[in-house]
Amino acid sequence: MRIVIIGGSGLIGSRLAARLAEAGHSVLPASPRTGVDAVTGQGLAAALAGAEVVVDVANAPSFADGPVLDFFTRSTRNLLAAGAEAGLRHHVALSVVGTDRLQASGYFRAKLAQERLIAEGPLPYTIVRATQFFEFLGGIADAGTAAGTVRVAPTGIQPIAAADVAALLAGIAVAAPARALSAEADTGSAKESASKQGLGAAPDGSAIGSGSKGIVEIAGPEAFRLDALLARILAGDGRTVLADPEAGYFGTPVTGDPLLPGPDARLAPTRLADWLPARTA
């Protein structure tokens, strides 16, 4: 299968490309470095020619409200148009658990706008909402640090390792879309993909594990309170971690546990105790 990865040189994209290549697929890691710019559209048509699947894991260079919205909407519109022209069978996009519950944030408003464009677009798709990555927990701590104290909201979080995100995305990319263009197409493609992958299908013919409304959630196996988790991550670095309900999440007010996945999330295997030693190996 020929698969194009938008954002193919980043944390997730590079791992995903390696996974898919190891499985025998023809993979094109696409990014501005390789002459493919989804925001401007440069190089997209050539990159997608002959491809069956595109996986968009690109992230915005700026999280300011205007630029981040522009990045995700322009790149997604260009990908959908070029993908339709190329006859893609599956558009996969990486998003974030809690996107629809954190709309006070410009970043999450932009991600929801991206999701809506995909859902209203011309291609069969799967939107993969992931929980926060272990690898980005240090950034959360740094953002909440002042005078040696880290203040974060005491909200629930269920982090996932980047390697596990890549592994789960690899499986999703080659499976049937969570949402096809029609019920008939969904049933047919699900059965075909399930047969090819040896996965079987649900009694109604839909792909096993397909998310409602085209969305699949993925998460790590353990839930924590964010302040307690950061205290473990930062052990020995001299900072004090305090739970502060007013701290929010990157400045966005948080009520309850919007960062936790739902009960149908696909859970990855890597636990905190496994990841901590590996990060310094």
C-alpha positions in Angstrom: 0.0 0.0 0.0 1.3 3.5 -0.8 0.9 5.8 2.1 1.9 9.5 2.3 2.6 11.0 5.8 2.2 14.7 6.1 4.5 15.9 8.9 6.6 12.8 8.2 9.8 14.1 9.7 8.4 14.9 13.2 8.1 13.0 16.5 5.2 10.9 15.4 5.7 11.0 11.6 9.2 9.7 11.6 8.2 6.8 13.9 5.1 6.1 11.8 7.1 6.0 8.6 9.5 3.5 10.0 6.7 1.3 11.2 4.8 1.3 7.9 8.0 0.7 5.9 8.9 -2.3 8.2 5.5 -3.7 7.4 6.3 -3.6 3.7 4.3 -0.5 2.6 5.5 2.1 0.2 5.9 5.2 2.4 6.5 8.9 1.5 7.3 11.1 4.5 6.2 14.5 3.3 7.1 17.9 4.8 8.4 21.3 3.7 11.9 19.8 4.0 11.0 17.4 1.1 9.3 20.0 -1.0 5.7 19.2 0.2 3.9 22.1 1.9 0.3 21.4 2.8 -0.4 25.0 3.8 0.5 26.4 0.4 -0.3 23.3 -1.5 3.2 23.1 -3.0 4.1 19.6 -4.0 0.9 18.0 -2.8 -0.4 16.7 -6.2 2.9 15.0 -7.0 3.2 13.5 -3.5 -0.3 12.0 -3.5 -0.2 10.7 -7.0 -0.7 6.9 -6.8 -1.2 6.9 -3.1 -4.1 5.1 -1.3 -3.8 6.7 2.1 -2.7 10.0 3.6 -1.9 10.4 7.3 -1.7 13.9 8.5 0.3 14.3 11.7 1.6 17.8 11.1 1.4 20.4 13.8 1.3 24.1 13.6 4.5 26.1 14.1 2.6 28.8 16.1 -0.1 28.2 18.6 -1.4 31.8 18.5 -5.1 31.9 17.8 -5.0 33.3 14.3 -1.9 31.5 12.9 -2.9 28.1 14.3 -6.4 28.3 12.8 -5.0 29.4 9.5 -2.5 26.5 9.5 -5.0 23.7 10.2 -7.8 25.0 8.0 -5.6 25.8 5.0 -3.6 22.6 5.1 -6.7 20.5 5.6 -8.6 22.1 2.7 -5.6 21.6 0.5 -5.1 18.0 1.5 -8.8 17.1 1.0 -8.8 18.7 -2.5 -5.6 17.1 -3.6 -6.6 13.8 -2.0 -9.9 13.8 -3.8 -8.1 14.5 -7.1 -5.7 11.6 -6.4 -8.6 9.2 -5.5 -7.4 8.5 -2.0 -9.3 5.8 -0.1 -8.5 6.9 3.4 -7.7 10.3 5.0 -6.3 9.8 8.5 -5.7 12.8 10.8 -4.1 13.0 14.2 -6.1 15.1 16.7 -6.3 15.4 20.5 -8.6 13.9 23.1 -10.6 16.7 24.7 -10.6 18.9 21.5 -14.4 19.4 21.7 -14.3 20.1 25.5 -11.5 22.8 25.5 -13.0 25.3 23.1 -11.7 28.3 25.2 -8.3 27.5 23.7 -7.5 28.8 20.2 -5.4 25.7 19.5 -8.4 23.4 20.2 -10.8 25.5 18.3 -8.4 25.1 15.3 -8.2 21.4 15.8 -12.0 21.2 15.9 -12.2 23.2 12.7 -9.8 20.7 11.1 -12.0 17.8 12.3 -15.1 19.4 10.9 -13.5 20.1 7.5 -12.6 16.4 7.3 -16.0 15.2 8.4 -17.7 17.4 5.8 -15.1 16.6 3.1 -15.0 14.3 0.1 -12.9 11.4 1.5 -13.4 8.4 3.7 -11.7 9.2 6.9 -10.5 8.4 10.4 -9.9 11.1 13.0 -7.5 9.7 15.7 -7.7 11.7 18.9 -4.7 10.9 21.1 -4.1 11.8 24.7 -1.1 13.9 25.6 2.3 12.3 24.8 4.7 11.3 27.6 7.3 13.2 25.6 5.5 16.5 26.0 4.9 16.4 29.7 8.1 18.4 30.3 6.7 21.2 28.2 3.5 21.3 30.3 5.7 21.6 33.4 7.9 24.3 31.8 4.8 26.3 30.8 3.5 26.2 34.4 6.8 27.1 36.1 7.5 30.3 37.9 10.1 30.9 40.5 10.9 27.2 40.9 7.2 26.2 41.3 5.1 24.3 38.8 1.4 25.2 39.1 -0.9 22.9 37.1 -4.6 22.1 37.3 -5.4 18.9 39.3 -7.1 17.4 36.2 -7.0 13.8 35.0 -4.6 12.8 32.2 -3.8 9.5 30.6 -0.5 10.0 28.6 0.7 7.8 25.8 4.2 7.2 24.4 5.0 8.5 21.0 6.1 5.0 19.8 2.7 3.7 20.8 0.9 6.5 18.9 2.9 5.5 15.8 2.1 1.8 16.3 -1.6 2.5 16.6 -1.7 4.9 13.7 0.1 2.4 11.5 -2.7 -0.1 12.2 -5.5 2.5 11.6 -3.9 3.7 8.4 -4.1 0.3 6.7 -7.5 -0.6 8.1 -10.9 0.5 6.8 -11.9 4.2 7.4 -13.9 4.8 10.6 -16.3 6.8 8.4 -16.8 6.0 4.7 -18.7 8.1 2.2 -21.9 6.0 2.6 -23.2 3.1 4.7 -22.8 0.8 1.7 -19.2 1.9 1.0 -18.4 1.7 4.7 -19.7 -1.9 4.9 -17.9 -3.0 1.8 -14.5 -1.4 2.6 -14.7 -2.6 6.2 -15.2 -6.2 5.1 -12.5 -6.0 2.5 -10.0 -4.4 4.8 -10.8 -6.8 7.7 -10.3 -9.7 5.4 -7.0 -8.5 4.2 -5.8 -7.7 7.7 -7.1 -10.9 9.2 -9.1 -8.8 11.7 -12.6 -10.0 11.1 -15.6 -7.7 11.2 -18.4 -6.8 13.5 -21.8 -8.5 13.0 -23.1 -5.5 11.2 -20.2 -5.5 8.8 -18.5 -2.4 10.2 -14.8 -2.5 11.0 -14.1 -3.7 14.5 -13.1 -0.7 16.7 -14.5 2.0 14.4 -15.3 5.1 16.4 -18.6 6.9 16.3 -18.7 9.9 13.9 -15.4 8.8 12.4 -13.4 9.4 15.5 -11.1 6.9 17.3 -9.5 7.7 20.6 -6.1 6.3 21.7 -4.5 6.6 25.1 -2.0 5.2 27.5 -2.9 2.4 29.9 -2.8 4.5 33.1 -4.7 7.6 34.3 -3.1 10.1 36.7 -3.8 13.5 38.2 -1.7 15.9 36.3 0.1 17.4 39.3 0.9 14.0 40.8 2.2 12.8 37.4 4.5 15.9 36.9 5.8 15.5 40.5 7.0 12.0 39.4 8.4 13.1 36.1 10.3 16.0 37.7 11.6 14.1 40.7 15.1 15.4 41.5 15.1 18.5 39.3 14.5 20.9 42.1 11.1 22.2 41.2 8.0 21.9 43.4 4.7 20.9 41.8 1.5 22.4 43.2 -2.1 21.6 42.3 -3.8 24.9 41.3 -7.3 24.8 40.0 -6.8 28.3 38.5 -3.7 27.3 36.5 -5.7 25.7 33.7 -4.1 23.8 30.8 -1.7 26.0 28.9 -3.7 28.9 30.2 -7.1 27.4 29.2 -9.6 27.0 32.1 -10.2 23.3 32.9 -13.3 21.9 34.6 -13.4 18.2 35.5 -11.3 15.8 33.4 -11.5 16.9 29.7 -8.2 15.3 28.9 -9.3 11.8 29.7 -10.4 9.4 27.0 -13.8 7.7 26.8 -14.5 4.1 27.7 -14.0 2.9 24.1 -10.5 4.3 23.7 -7.8 1.9 22.3 -5.2 1.6 25.0 -1.5 1.4 24.3 0.8 -0.9 26.3 3.6 1.5 27.6 3.3 2.4 31.3 5.0 5.3 33.0 7.3 2.9 34.8 8.4 1.6 31.3 8.8 5.0 29.7 10.8 6.8 32.5 13.9 4.6 32.1 13.7 4.6 28.3 13.7 8.4 28.1 17.2 8.6 29.5 18.5 5.4 27.8 
